Amino acid sequence: MLQNIPGAIGAVFLDREGESVDLFAEDVFEISDDGLRAVGAYTGIFLSNVRRACERIHAGAPRELTIDFDNATVLSADLKEGYYLVLVVARGANEAVAVDRLRRCRDRLLTEI
């Protein structure tokens, strides 16, 4: 998923408990595996809150969530059975390309889990 995304920092695949199943961080950015795991786990908390809010207003299940920070953007995609995928890109990265790669990866993972 990270290939051909200039500014990609890392990605993490997580279960419903916020535990990482697999992850990859680019060496050029100074983020540790633990740091990426933490970003993924906290993103899961945000996703849980968004899911509950969507249920209350009968909006349907959320599929993606984007959180912008000063130096990075966190993109996440809900999978199934509580699993989700998080992609972190540097501020200024081509977000359209990143979202496209995230969606493609989500579609592949959905056929496997």
Secondary structure as GFF3:
##gff-version 3
##sequence-region A 1 113
A	DSSP	beta_strand	8	14	.	.	.	ID=ss1
A	DSSP	beta_strand	20	25	.	.	.	ID=ss2
A	DSSP	alpha_helix	33	56	.	.	.	ID=ss3
A	DSSP	beta_strand	64	68	.	.	.	ID=ss4
A	DSSP	beta_strand	72	78	.	.	.	ID=ss5
A	DSSP	beta_strand	84	90	.	.	.	ID=ss6
A	DSSP	alpha_helix	95	112	.	.	.	ID=ss7
###
